[in-house]
Amino acid sequence: MNFTLRQLSYFKALCVHRNFGRAAQACHVSQPALSVQIKALEDLMGGGLVERRARDVVLTPLGRQVLAQTEEILRAAGHLERFARDQDSGQRSLSLGVIPTIAPYLLPGLLADLRAHDLQLSIQVREARTERLLESLQDGTLDAAIMALPSGVGGLVEEELFEDRFLLAGSASRLAQVNAGHPKVEPKDLRPEQLMLLEDGHCLTDQALEVCGVARSNSGINMGASSLATLSRLVAAGFGLTLMPELAVASECKAAQGLCVQRFNAPQPQRKIGILRRSSTNGEGWFAELAAVARYTGLSILTQAQNDYGPANGAPVS
C-alpha cells in the first residue's frame, strides 16, 4: 500500500467541505486533480470512501474509519513538519490553547509581549472550552493551555498566573435596584432570576453558580449566552445581572453601551488562572518563559482595570 499525505489531505478536505469543488478550491488544485487522488486512495483502500451525490458527499462506513486514521496521520505529520521548521529557524513552535473567557482579553497583549520579549517561540493558538483543551493536552495536540485552575486532571503540571476577580455587571438601573435592597451587596444576595450566565460547558458558569451559592438545577437562571460579548450586551440592555471577570471588564465596558460594573466587598470572589502542560513533557525553559510573559500580560490588564474600575466598595462604574 502506497498512499500519500497529499491524498489524505485531499480526503480530509473533502470530508470537511462535503463537495468536490469546494474541497479542490480549499486545496488550491483543480477539481479533476482532486477527484483523481480521491479515486486512487479508494482503490488503495479497497472500497468507496464517500457516496457521491449531486451537490454533496456522504462518508461510507469505510470512509469514517479511514477519516479517523487520516486525522491522526496528518496531525503527526504536522508535528514532524514543525520540528523540521524549528531546527531550520532555531525557534520552537508551540500549540497553545486558551478558554473563550480569557482568549479575547489576554491573547492580543500576550502575543505582542512575546514579540517584545524576543522569546524564540512561535505560537499557534487554539480557542476552545476547558474540556476540549484538556483532551487536546492529553493527546498531544496542544503543548500548553491557559484556563481556570484547578483542572482536576492528573498527569499535568499547573502553574498559577494570577487571580481574576469577579465584578457585578448590569445596567445602571439594575445595579441601583439590587443596591437598594442590599447596601453592601454580596454574590449570595443575588436571586437566581436576576442572573444571566453563559451556556453550559463554560467553566465560568460553574464558578459563578458556586460564588452565588445557586444550584445549577434552579429553573430561574438564564444560561443561554454563548460568549461574554453577548452576555455583556444583554445585561447592559437591562435583561439581568452577571458576574464579569476583571480581565474582561475594560473590553466589555467599552464595547457594550450602558454596561456598568461594581466591585464586591473584600474578599472579592475570584477565579485562579493558570497555564498547564503535560508532566511527561520536558519544559526545557520554554514553559517558565511563556508563563512569565503570560503572568506579566495578565497582571498589566488587571492593574489597569483596578485603576479604572475601582475601588472595591465604590459606586457602579460605566
C-alpha positions as CSV (number, residue, x, y, z in Angstrom):
1,M,0.0,0.0,0.0
2,N,1.4,3.3,-1.0
3,F,-0.9,6.2,-0.1
4,T,0.4,9.7,0.1
5,L,-0.1,12.6,2.5
6,R,-1.5,14.6,-0.4
7,Q,-4.2,12.0,-0.9
8,L,-5.0,12.1,2.8
9,S,-5.1,15.9,3.0
10,Y,-7.4,16.0,-0.1
11,F,-9.7,13.4,1.5
12,K,-9.8,15.3,4.8
13,A,-10.7,18.5,2.8
14,L,-13.5,16.6,1.1
15,C,-14.9,15.4,4.4
16,V,-14.8,19.0,5.8
17,H,-16.4,20.7,2.7
18,R,-18.6,17.8,1.6
19,N,-18.2,18.9,-2.0
20,F,-15.5,18.2,-4.6
21,G,-15.5,21.7,-6.0
22,R,-15.2,23.4,-2.6
23,A,-12.6,20.9,-1.4
24,A,-10.5,21.5,-4.5
25,Q,-10.7,25.2,-4.0
26,A,-9.6,24.8,-0.4
27,C,-6.6,22.7,-1.5
28,H,-5.7,25.1,-4.3
29,V,-6.0,22.4,-7.0
30,S,-8.4,21.7,-9.8
31,Q,-11.4,19.6,-9.2
32,P,-10.3,16.8,-11.6
33,A,-6.9,16.7,-9.9
34,L,-8.6,16.2,-6.5
35,S,-11.0,13.6,-7.9
36,V,-8.2,11.6,-9.3
37,Q,-6.3,11.5,-6.0
38,I,-9.5,10.5,-4.1
39,K,-10.2,7.7,-6.5
40,A,-6.6,6.5,-6.2
41,L,-7.0,6.4,-2.4
42,E,-10.3,4.5,-2.7
43,D,-8.5,1.9,-4.9
44,L,-5.8,1.5,-2.3
45,M,-8.3,1.1,0.5
46,G,-10.4,-1.4,-1.5
47,G,-13.7,0.4,-1.5
48,G,-15.6,3.7,-1.8
49,L,-14.9,6.3,0.9
50,V,-17.7,8.6,0.0
51,E,-21.1,8.4,-1.6
52,R,-21.2,10.9,-4.4
53,R,-24.4,13.0,-4.7
54,A,-25.4,15.9,-6.9
55,R,-24.3,18.6,-4.5
56,D,-22.5,16.9,-1.6
57,V,-20.9,13.7,-0.5
58,V,-21.5,11.4,2.5
59,L,-19.0,9.2,4.2
60,T,-19.3,5.5,3.8
61,P,-18.6,3.2,6.8
62,L,-15.2,2.6,5.4
63,G,-14.8,6.3,4.9
64,R,-15.5,7.0,8.5
65,Q,-12.8,4.6,9.6
66,V,-10.3,6.0,7.1
67,L,-11.0,9.6,8.2
68,A,-10.2,8.7,11.9
69,Q,-6.8,7.4,10.9
70,T,-6.3,10.2,8.4
71,E,-6.7,12.8,11.1
72,E,-4.1,11.0,13.3
73,I,-1.6,10.7,10.4
74,L,-2.0,14.3,9.3
75,R,-1.6,15.5,12.9
76,A,1.6,13.5,13.4
77,A,2.9,14.8,10.0
78,G,2.1,18.3,11.2
79,H,4.2,17.8,14.3
80,L,7.1,16.5,12.2
81,E,6.9,19.5,9.9
82,R,7.0,21.8,12.9
83,F,10.1,20.0,14.2
84,A,11.8,20.5,10.8
85,R,10.9,24.2,10.7
86,D,12.2,24.6,14.3
87,Q,15.5,23.0,13.5
88,D,15.9,25.2,10.4
89,S,14.9,28.5,12.1
90,G,16.2,28.0,15.6
91,Q,12.8,28.7,17.0
92,R,10.5,26.4,19.0
93,S,6.9,26.1,17.8
94,L,4.2,25.7,20.4
95,S,0.5,25.0,20.2
96,L,-1.3,27.0,22.9
97,G,-4.9,26.6,23.9
98,V,-6.9,29.3,25.7
99,I,-10.5,29.2,27.0
100,P,-13.0,31.6,25.4
101,T,-13.5,33.7,28.6
102,I,-9.8,34.5,28.6
103,A,-8.6,34.4,24.9
104,P,-10.1,37.7,23.6
105,Y,-8.7,39.7,26.5
106,L,-5.3,38.1,27.2
107,L,-4.1,36.9,23.7
108,P,-3.6,40.3,21.9
109,G,-1.4,41.6,24.7
110,L,0.3,38.2,25.3
111,L,1.3,37.8,21.6
112,A,2.6,41.3,21.5
113,D,4.6,40.9,24.7
114,L,6.1,37.6,23.4
115,R,7.4,39.5,20.4
116,A,8.6,42.4,22.7
117,H,10.5,39.9,24.9
118,D,12.1,38.4,21.8
119,L,11.5,34.8,23.0
120,Q,12.4,32.2,20.5
121,L,8.8,30.8,20.5
122,S,6.4,30.6,17.6
123,I,2.9,30.2,19.0
124,Q,-0.1,28.6,17.3
125,V,-3.3,29.5,19.2
126,R,-6.4,27.5,19.6
127,E,-9.5,28.7,21.5
128,A,-11.8,26.1,23.0
129,R,-13.7,25.2,26.2
130,T,-11.9,23.6,29.1
131,E,-13.0,20.0,28.4
132,R,-11.7,20.1,24.8
133,L,-8.4,21.8,25.8
134,L,-7.7,19.1,28.4
135,E,-8.4,16.4,25.8
136,S,-6.0,18.1,23.4
137,L,-3.3,18.5,26.0
138,Q,-3.6,14.8,26.9
139,D,-3.5,13.6,23.3
140,G,-0.6,15.8,22.4
141,T,-2.4,18.2,20.0
142,L,-1.6,21.1,22.4
143,D,1.7,21.8,24.2
144,A,0.2,24.1,26.8
145,A,-3.2,25.7,27.8
146,I,-4.3,28.7,29.8
147,M,-7.5,28.1,31.8
148,A,-9.0,28.3,35.2
149,L,-7.4,26.2,38.0
150,P,-7.6,23.6,39.2
151,S,-8.1,21.4,36.2
152,G,-8.9,18.3,38.2
153,V,-6.9,16.1,35.8
154,G,-3.8,14.1,36.6
155,G,-0.6,14.0,34.7
156,L,-0.5,17.8,34.2
157,V,1.8,20.5,35.5
158,E,-0.2,23.5,36.6
159,E,1.3,26.9,37.3
160,E,-0.8,29.7,38.6
161,L,-0.5,33.0,36.7
162,F,-2.9,35.4,38.5
163,E,-6.2,35.8,40.3
164,D,-9.1,37.2,38.2
165,R,-11.7,38.9,40.4
166,F,-15.4,38.9,39.6
167,L,-17.3,42.2,39.4
168,L,-21.1,42.6,39.3
169,A,-22.2,43.8,35.9
170,G,-25.5,45.2,34.6
171,S,-27.3,48.3,33.6
172,A,-27.3,51.3,35.9
173,S,-30.9,50.8,36.8
174,R,-30.5,47.1,37.6
175,L,-27.5,47.8,39.8
176,A,-29.4,50.6,41.6
177,Q,-32.3,48.2,42.3
178,V,-30.0,45.5,43.8
179,N,-28.1,48.0,45.8
180,A,-31.3,49.5,47.2
181,G,-32.1,46.1,48.8
182,H,-28.6,45.4,50.0
183,P,-26.3,48.4,50.9
184,K,-23.3,46.0,50.7
185,V,-24.4,43.5,48.1
186,E,-22.7,40.2,48.1
187,P,-22.9,37.4,45.4
188,K,-25.2,35.3,47.6
189,D,-27.6,38.2,47.8
190,L,-28.4,37.8,44.1
191,R,-31.6,35.9,43.3
192,P,-31.4,33.2,40.6
193,E,-34.0,35.0,38.5
194,Q,-31.7,38.1,38.4
195,L,-28.7,36.1,37.0
196,M,-27.7,35.7,33.3
197,L,-24.8,33.4,32.7
198,L,-23.0,31.7,29.8
199,E,-24.4,28.5,28.4
200,D,-23.5,25.1,29.8
201,G,-19.9,23.9,29.1
202,H,-18.2,27.2,30.1
203,C,-16.3,26.8,33.4
204,L,-17.1,30.5,34.2
205,T,-20.8,29.4,34.6
206,D,-19.8,26.8,37.2
207,Q,-17.7,29.3,39.0
208,A,-20.4,32.0,39.0
209,L,-23.0,29.5,40.3
210,E,-20.6,28.4,43.1
211,V,-19.8,32.0,44.1
212,C,-23.5,32.9,44.2
213,G,-24.5,29.7,46.1
214,V,-27.0,28.8,43.4
215,A,-27.8,25.2,42.2
216,R,-27.4,24.5,38.5
217,S,-30.9,22.9,38.6
218,N,-32.6,26.2,39.6
219,S,-35.0,26.9,36.8
220,G,-34.9,30.7,37.3
221,I,-31.3,31.1,35.9
222,N,-30.9,32.3,32.3
223,M,-28.0,30.3,30.9
224,G,-28.1,31.0,27.2
225,A,-25.3,33.3,26.1
226,S,-22.5,31.8,24.1
227,S,-19.9,34.4,24.8
228,L,-19.1,37.2,27.2
229,A,-19.6,39.7,24.5
230,T,-23.2,38.6,24.0
231,L,-23.7,38.4,27.8
232,S,-22.4,41.9,28.2
233,R,-24.8,43.4,25.7
234,L,-27.8,41.6,27.2
235,V,-27.1,42.8,30.8
236,A,-26.2,46.3,29.5
237,A,-29.7,46.4,27.9
238,G,-31.3,45.6,31.3
239,F,-32.0,41.9,30.9
240,G,-30.3,40.9,34.2
241,L,-27.1,40.8,36.1
242,T,-23.9,38.8,35.7
243,L,-20.5,38.2,37.2
244,M,-17.8,39.8,34.9
245,P,-14.2,38.7,35.2
246,E,-11.9,41.6,35.8
247,L,-9.8,40.5,32.9
248,A,-12.7,41.3,30.6
249,V,-14.1,44.4,32.2
250,A,-12.3,47.1,30.2
251,S,-13.0,45.5,26.8
252,E,-16.7,44.8,27.5
253,C,-17.5,48.1,29.1
254,K,-16.0,49.9,26.0
255,A,-17.9,47.6,23.6
256,A,-21.3,47.3,25.4
257,Q,-23.0,50.7,25.7
258,G,-24.7,51.2,29.0
259,L,-22.8,48.4,30.8
260,C,-21.9,49.3,34.4
261,V,-19.9,47.3,36.9
262,Q,-19.2,47.4,40.6
263,R,-16.9,45.5,42.9
264,F,-17.9,43.3,45.8
265,N,-16.6,43.8,49.3
266,A,-13.4,42.1,50.2
267,P,-12.6,39.3,50.0
268,Q,-13.7,39.7,46.4
269,P,-14.8,36.5,44.6
270,Q,-12.3,35.3,42.0
271,R,-11.0,32.6,39.8
272,K,-7.4,31.4,39.6
273,I,-6.0,31.5,36.1
274,G,-3.0,29.2,35.3
275,I,-1.0,27.6,32.5
276,L,-0.7,23.8,32.1
277,R,1.4,21.3,30.3
278,R,1.8,17.6,30.4
279,S,4.1,16.3,33.1
280,S,5.7,14.0,30.6
281,T,6.8,17.0,28.5
282,N,10.2,18.4,29.1
283,G,9.8,22.1,30.0
284,E,13.2,23.0,28.5
285,G,12.8,26.5,29.8
286,W,10.0,27.4,27.3
287,F,7.2,26.7,29.9
288,A,8.7,29.0,32.5
289,E,9.3,31.7,29.9
290,L,5.8,31.5,28.5
291,A,4.3,31.5,32.0
292,A,6.3,34.6,33.0
293,V,5.2,36.6,30.0
294,A,1.5,35.5,30.4
295,R,1.6,36.5,34.0
296,Y,3.1,39.9,33.1
297,T,0.5,40.5,30.5
298,G,-2.4,39.4,32.7
299,L,-1.3,41.4,35.7
300,S,-0.9,44.5,33.5
301,I,-4.5,44.2,32.3
302,L,-5.8,43.6,35.9
303,T,-3.8,46.6,37.3
304,Q,-5.3,48.9,34.7
305,A,-8.8,47.5,35.4
306,Q,-8.3,48.1,39.2
307,N,-7.3,51.7,38.4
308,D,-10.2,52.4,36.0
309,Y,-13.0,50.3,37.7
310,G,-12.4,50.6,41.4
311,P,-12.3,51.0,44.3
312,A,-13.7,47.8,45.9
313,N,-16.6,49.5,47.6
314,G,-17.3,52.3,45.2
315,A,-20.4,53.1,43.3
316,P,-21.2,51.5,39.9
317,V,-18.8,52.5,37.2
318,S,-19.7,52.5,33.5
